[in-house]
Amino acid sequence: MKRIMLDSPGKRILVLGDEAIVRGALEAGCNYVTTYPGAPASEVADAYAEVVKEIPEIYFEYSTNEAMAAGSAFGGAWSGANALVCFKMLGLNVAADYMQCATYGGTKPGALVIAHAGDPGLISSTNEADNRDVFRHMGIPIFEPSSIQELKDFTKEAFPVSKKNDIPITINFNTRIAHSMGDIELGPLGVIEGKGKFKPDKTRFLLGAMIGLQNHKRLFKRHKKIKKYAAKSPFNKIIPGDSKIGVIAGGMSFGYALEALNACDLNDVPIFRPGIQFPLDEEQVLNFCNDLETVIVLEEMEPFLENYIKQIAFDGGLKFKVFGKDVFPRVDEFSPDIVIKGIMKAVEGVKSRYDIDSISKMHGKVRGSLVTRLPTFCAGCPHRATAYALRKATEGKDVIIGADIGCNALVTTYGMGEWMVCMSSGLGIGQGIAHRDDRPVFTFMGDSTFFHTGMQALLNAVYTQANITLIIMDNRWTSMTGHQPLPHSGVNSLGEPFDPIKIADICRAFGVKFIRVVDAYNIKTLERVYRQTFNVKGPKVIISSRECNIQVDRREKREAARGIIKPLQSYYRIIPERCQQCDECLLIFGCVAIRVGFDENGEKYYYIEDAKCTNCGVCKDVCPNSAIVEADILIH
């Protein structure tokens, strides 16, 4: 991470897209960073978590959810900070109240930049949400870079633009660029200032009726200033051409457009790349489109630019044919092939130099020959044991089970979970079902989700006395997005010791009567507790607790490097003579460390792969034939 902090203007370094945002913010003097981790934006904050260890003047926090991250960032800006808040696109739903309302008040005396990561293709999400229309509705300008270098440059520029124009700025990017690597040229590091001072201003921050109206009017005046800036900004790039066909492409689509036009030998086509997608300067758009007969609008997901261009053209009295979502898909990521096919549909007689259909068929054959790797829990994951115990406890019973977001979502690969929608939806939707259906309802929830929005869902379940069992899968970290700390992890955002807030105490304070805390590896106890819930009415909470095994393994390796080794270590093996090959451990429990082999006679046998085994010991309890045994080894 030290390369991101190099004060070496002109030097080129290799970074992730997310890390380019961090470098841009450092060059702008960003000194206040908040986040709720969510892929593909997680690495932005994770990089900053390392940076603040070297630059203590920067305030950094892993917030409990995106709303708290947004509120804290506005408070930082209103106290003079150059603030950055980062989250994935679904986090905007949670932060929306702050974003919608506080934007009226502006950002002065500080700046506020929103690193907003989209996820076309659902690489790590449950929804493809394209939030550009939402940001337009909120009145927040949108910067959308097309390369990793631009991620850095756009972020750096966004801070002074925000401060000068008293308005938040969104850096809109997606998974493909966030998790790609590329080289960037470093600029000089900005001055990182320490604490500031909040100066009350009732005409901006006290958003009552009349003040809110005045600030709404002021917001539109700020948009006019941004438009003037956009028209002159190099971020709005125009590549001239003599053709009567023009292309307007933003974000990642700009790169696809260049590749596709080259493949179709359309080398004289003018291209407009609006790096600032909102607000657009109408005069700039009209000047670009003035002599064109056809305009092809390239953008992933929603027709944001397409509709915007049509509106400007109609108001400006221009007439030309627009191709957009009638030839390009509205779902999933783009690819050069998709864009080439769309251009061939839009422009009569145009053909690609490449046989796209043959290439696609060849790709399909190769892909079909590969072994499919299904998602599953890691070896030693406590969530596997938690899910397995519920499966055994509910065998032969007619129950309803809801899933949720996070590592615990993998219970769906075990055939468990009738729905998985968004964070806390397991309990939120589950209690609605419980009020209508008399069958037992169980629902999973991760500990990170509990602190995010799960507490409100649980409080509502208590208030309405929903007959539902909430299983909180407590592994003490936000594991799915990179093991960021939580209020009960025992450390704060900077990794410093912090007295953990106990989930059971919160549930008790909410008025939950049935609360059980069980070691996730103790499947027999878990099964017994699950069965107890059948005879208890009202909301029930079972906290299945065991630290994420990846974190345990990392800590033990760090300790071993310092010469600290546990004197007694347990190992597990399968005795072939006892093993009945019933598949309980291999398929029902599904441990990835248990493998199938064949001896020299071709006879099948099961064994435990030491390289994968974490020695959790749960398989020993799972085996109905006592074929898995433990051996304790004394380490000298």
N, C-alpha and C positions, 0 to 999 in steps of 0.2 A: 504493500500500500504506500510505501514511502515514495515510489515513483510518481504518484499522483500529486505529492506535495513538493516535488522538485522546483526550486526557483531557478529555472534554466530556460529563459525565453529563447525560442527558436529550436529547441531540442524536440525530437519526435519520439514518442513512446507508444507502446502497444497497450490498448485498454479495451475493456468491455464498453458497450454503449452506455450502460448505467454509470460506469466510472467516468465516462466523458462528461456526464452531467455534473458529477462531483467536482471535477477539475474546473469546469466553467464557473460553478458557484464559488470555488475558492479564488479564482481570478477576479470575481466580482466583489469579493470581500464579504461573502455570506457568513453570518455569525450566529444564526439561529435556525436549527433544523429539527423538524418533527415528522413523525411517520407512524402509520400502522403498516406492518409488513404484509405485502401481498405480491406474488409473482405476476408480472415480470419487473416490478419496481423495487423488490426487496434489496437488491444489491446496491442501490443508491444509498439507502440509509446504512446498510451494513458497512459500506466503505467509509461513510462519515463516522460510524462508531469507532473505527480505527483511527481516523484522522484526529478526532478530538483528544485522543490520548497524547498527541504531539502538540496540538494547538488548544490549550484549555480555555482560551477566550471564547471559543465556540460553544454555545449551548446546544445540547442534543438530547432528544428523548424518543424512546419507543412508547408511543401513546397507547392507551387502552383501546381506542378505536379511531376511525378517521375523523369523526366529529370533534373529538378532543384534540387531535392533531391540528385540525383546521383552526379551531378556536384559539389554541395556544399560539399558532403561527400569526394569526391576526393580532393577538395581544403583543407578541414580540415586535411586529411591524409598527404597531401604534406606540411602541416604546422606543422607536428609532432603529430597530434591527433590520438587517438585510435577511429576511426570513425565507426559508424553503420548506414547503410541505410536500411530501411525496406519498402517493398511494396508487393502487391499481384502479381501473375504471369503475369497478363495482363499489369501490370505496367512496366514490362521489355521491352515491345514493345515501350513504351514512353522513357524509359531510355537508350535504346539500343545504341544510338550514343555515349553517354558518356562511357558506359560500354565497348563497342567494342574498342574505340580509346584510352581512358585514361588508360586502362589496360596495353597497351604497355609501358607507362611511369612508371608503378609500383605504389607502395604506400609509399615507404620510403620518409622521416624518420618516418612516422607513419604506421598505419595499417588500413585496410578497410574490414569490414565484411558486407555481404549482407544477410539480413533476408528475404528470398524469399518464399512466401506462395502459394502453389498450391491449387487447388479446384476440385479434382476428384468428379464427381457426380453433379457438378454445383449447389452446395448448395447456393452460393451467387455470381454467375458469369454468363456470357453469353457464355463462351468458356472454355474448359477443359485444355487448353494449358499446355503441359508438356515441360518445358524449359530446360531440361537437355542437349539436343543436342545443344541448343542455347548457353548455358554456355560453352560447350565444344568447339563450334565454336569460341567463344570469348577468349578461353584459360583460363577461370576462374575455378579453382578447386571447386568441389562439395562435401560438407559434408552433409550426410543425416542420421540423428538420427532416432532411432526406439522407443524411449520412452521419457517421460517427463524429467526424470533424465538426459538422454543423450542430450536433447535439451539444458539444462544448461551446461553440461560438454563440448559438442561440441562447443558451442558458446564461452565459456571461452578459450578453446584451440585455436580456430580459430584466435584470435587476435595475439598471439605471432607467430603463423605459418605464418600469413600474413606479419607481420613486418620482421621476419627473412628471408623470401623468396621473399619479395618485390612484393607481388601479392595479389589481392583481393581474399577473400574466401567466397563462397556461403554456407549458411545454408539453405538447401532445406527441407521444411516440408509442411504438408498439413492441410486441415481443421480439419480432425478427431483428430489429435494430438494437433493442435493449440487450439481447444476449449474443449479438455478433461481436467480433473483435475487429479492430482496425487501428491504424496509427493516427495520432493527432499531433499537431504542432502546438507546443506550449507557449503561452503568453506569460507576462509577469504576474506573479501572485498579487492579489489585492491586499489592502490593509484590513486586517481583522480587528475590529474595535471591540472593546469590552462592554460592560453594562451601559445601558442608556437610562432615560427617564421618561416616564409617561406624563404627558401634558394633557389634561382634560380639555375637551372641545365639544361642548354640548350641541353645537350646530352640525357636528359630523357623527358623533358616536351615540347620541341619545336619540335613537331612531323612533320617535313618536310620530304621530300622523303628519303634522305639517313639516317637521324636519325630514322625515322620510320622503315626502313629496319633493322637497327642495333638492335632496340628495339624488333622487331619481333623475330629475332634470339635469343635475350636474353630471351624472353618469353619461348622458348622451353628449354633453359638451366634451367630455374626456374622449369619447369615441371619435369625435371629429379630429381631435389632435392626433390620435393613433392612426387615423386614415392618412393624414398628411405625412406622418412619419413613414407609414408603410409604402406610400407611393415613391418615396425617395430611398427606401431601404434596399440594400443589396440582397436581403433575404427574399424579396420578390424578384425572381430572376426571369428574364426574357431572352430566349434564344431565337434570333430572327430567322425568317425563311420566306420564300417567295410563293409557296403553295397557297391555294385557297382553302386548304384544310389546316386547321389549327388544333393544337392539343393543350389542354389545361390539366396539369397533374400535380398533386400535392403529396408530401410525405414520401413514404417508400415507393409509391406509385410512380414518382418521377424517374427513378432508376429503371423500373420496369418499362416505362414509356420509351426511354432512350434505347434500351436493348431491343424492344419490339419494333420500333420504327426502323432501326438499322437492319433487322432481319427481314423487314418488308421493303427495304430499299426506298423508304420515304425519307430521304435525307435533306429535303428542302422545306420540311414542315416547321412552321414557327411554334415554339413551345413557351407557355407561361407557367412558371412554377411559383405559386403564391406561398412563400414560406410563412407569411402572416395571413392565415385563412379567415380570421375575423378580427376587426372589421376590414372588408375589402374596400379599396378606393375605387369608386364607380368609374371615375375618369380613366384610370389605368386599365380597367377591364374593357371599357368601351373602345379605347384606343387600340388595344390588342385585337379585339374582335371586329373592328370596323370594316375591314376589307375581306373578311372571311365568309365563305359560303357554308362551311361545315366546321363545327367545333366538337371535338371528342374530349369528354371529361373523364379523367381517370382518377379513381379514389376507391379505397377499400371500404367496405361496409355501406353506410347510408349515403344517399345522394345529396350530401350537404353542399358541396361546391356546385354540383349540377343545378340544384334549385336556386342557389344564390346567384349563379351566372344568368340563369333564365330570368330571374327577377330584375337584375340590373339591365339586361338586354331589352326586356319588355319596357321598362321605365325609360330607357334611353332611345327607344324607337328603332332598334336594330332587329333585322330579321335574318336568321341563319338556322340551319338544321343542327340540332344538338343530339349527340349520341352519348349516352351514359349508362344508366342501369338497364336500358333495353338491350345492350350488347355485352355488358359486364355483370358478373354475379354480385348479389347483395350480401352473400354469406361467405365465410372462410377467407383465408389469405389469397392474395393474388400470387401469380407466378408469371414468368416470361411467356409461357405457353398460353395461359389464360388471356393475357393482354394481346398477344399476337392474334389469337382467334377472334377476340373482340374487334380489333382493328380491321381484320379481314371482313367481318360482318358489316362494319360501318362504311368502309371505303370499297366501292364496287371495282372489281377487277384486280385488286391487290392480292398478291400471294407472298407467302414466306419462302425464303431460300431453304428453309428446313421443312422436312416432312413431319409436321407436328403429330399427326395421327399415328404414324409408324413408331415415332419415339415414345409416344404415350403407351402404345401396345407393348413395346419392348419393356418399358418401365413396369407396366402392370405384371408382366410375366416374371420379371426378376423379383419384384416385391412379393408376388404370390408364392415364390419358391422359398422365401425366408421363413424361419420359424417365428411364430408370433410370441412375443413376450408379454404375458398378462401382468397387469399391476398387482402388487401384493405387499403385505407388510414386510419390513426388514426382519432378518433373523433376530430372535430375541425381543421383538417388539411387544410391549405389554398389551397393546391393543388387540393383538391376535388372541391372546389368552382371554381377554375380556369378552370378545365376540364369541369365541368358542364356548365359553361357559354359558352364555345366554342361549346359544344354539342347543346345548345339551339340556338346559333347564326347561326349555319350552318345547322339546320334542313331543309330538303328539298333541300339542295344545294349539288352539286357534287364537293366535295373538297377532297384533299389529306392531310393526317395528319401523321406526323412522330413522333415517340417516342424516348426517350433517356435514359441514365443510371442514376440511383439514385431513390429517392422516387417518382419522377415524372414518372418513368417507370410504375407505377401502373395505369396510364391512360389506359393501355392496358386491364385492367380488366373491363373498361367501354366500351369496344369495339372500342376504339380509338387507332390509331397507326398502320400504315401498315408495319413499320419496327422498330426494336430496335436492334442495332448491337454492338456499342461500344460508348465510350464517345465522344460526339459532332457529332455522326453519324446522328442524327436527322437533323441537319443543313447541315452537309457535304454532305450527300447523297441527302437530300432534295433539295439543290440548283442545283444538277445535274438533278434531275427530273423536276425542275422548268424551266430549259433551254430547256427541250424537250416536256413538257406537259403544255398546256395553262390553265389548271384548277388551281384554287387557292390552294397554298400549305402552310400549317401551320405546324410548328414543335415546339415541347417542348424542353426545356433545363433547367437543374437546375443551380443555381448560382455557385455551386462548379465546375460543368463542364464548366461553362463559363470561370472561371479563369484558369481551367486546360488546355483545348485545344480549348474551344469555341471561344475565341477571334480571333484566327487565322482563324477559319471557318467563323466568321462574317466578318472579313476584306476581305476575299476572295469573299464573297457574295456581298460586297459593290464594290469591284474592278471589278467584272464581272456583276454587276447590276442584280443579280438574283431576279426574282419576287417571293419573299417568305416572309412569316411572321414568325418571331422568337418570341416565347413566353417564356420569361425567368421567371421561377418560383422561385422567390426570397424569401427564408425563413431564410436567413442570417447565416446558418450553414451547415456543411456537415452532414446532419441529418441521412442519411441512414447508415453511418458507426460509429455513436456515437457522433454527435454534435461537431465535431472538428471546430475550428474557421477558418474564411476566411478573406481575405483582407478587406471585408466590414462588418465584424461582430462587429467591435468597440473594439475588444481586440486582442492582439497578441497571439503567440503560448503559452505564459506563463500565459495568462489570464489578462494581464496588459492593461490598456486603450490605444487605438490606434485610430487615426482619420480614420474613414472608407473611403475606396475608392469607389466612387459611380459608379455603373454599367452604369447608364445613361450617365455620363460624358465620359466614355470610348467609348460608342456607338456613342456619338456625335463627339468625336475626330476622330473616324473611318470614319465619313462622312455619317452616317445614318440620313436621313431627317425626317422620321416618327418615333418618339419615344414617347411612352405614358407610364407613370407610374401610375398604378391603385392599389388601395387597393383590395387585393384578395377577401375579404369578400363582396365587393360591386359588386354583380353579375350583376346588371342592367347596371352599367357603363361598366363593362367588355364586356357584350353582345354588347353594343353600339359601343365600340372601335373595337371589332372584326369585326363588320359589316362595319366600316369605311374602313377597309383594302381592301375590294373588289373593291374600286374605286381608289386605289393608286398603282402605278407601282413601281417596284424596291424593295430593301430590306426594311423591316419594323420590328420594335422591340416593343413588348409590355412587360413591366416588371410588372408582377403580384406580388405585394409585401405584405408580412405579415409574421412576425416572426413565426417560428415553435412553435406550441401550447404546445409541450412538454417542451420546454425551458421556455416559459412564465409561465407554471404551476409550474415548478421547482423554478423559481425565486420568484413567489408569495408565495410559501410554505416557502422558506427561509426567506422572509420578514415577513410572519405571525409568524414564530418562534421568530422573534425579536420584535413582537408586532406591526408591520406595516400592517394594513389591510385597503383595499379600503372601504371607508364609504358606497358607493352605489354599490350594486351588482345586476346583472341581472340574472333572471331565466326564463326558457321557459317551456310551457306546451301545450298540445294539448286538445282543447275543443271537446269532443266527439260529441256534437250536431251539430257542424259545419263540422266535419271531414267527407269527402265523400269516404274515403278509396281508393283514386285514385292511391296510391302508388308512387306519385311524390317524396315525401320525403324519402320513405323507399327503393324503388328500383331504381328510375331514379337518384336521388341525392345520395342515398345510404349511408346516415349517420348511423354509427354503434350504435349511442345512441338511435335511434328510434326503438322501439320494438312493437311486436304484443302480445296482451294478450286476455284473455277470461274472461268474467264476470261469475257470479254464474248461469246465464241462458244459458251459452255457447255462448253468443254473442261476436263476435270479436271486439276488439277496439285497437287503436294505442296509444302509450304513449311514453314519453321521460324518459329514465332511468337516473336519476340524477347522479348516480355514474359514468356514462360514459360521460355525457354531459359536455362540456367545456364552454358552454354559449357563443358560437361564434355568434349565432343569425342568421346565414345564412338560416337555415330552415324556419324562419319566412318569408323571402323574396321568398323562393322557393315555399311555399304552395300557390296554386292557389285559395284556398277557405277561406283564412284568418282564418284557424282553429288553427294556432300556434300563441300564444300570449306571450308577454313579461311582466314580473312582476319585478319591481325594488324594492329591499329590502334595507332599511337603516340599516347598521350594527353599533351598539353602542359599 
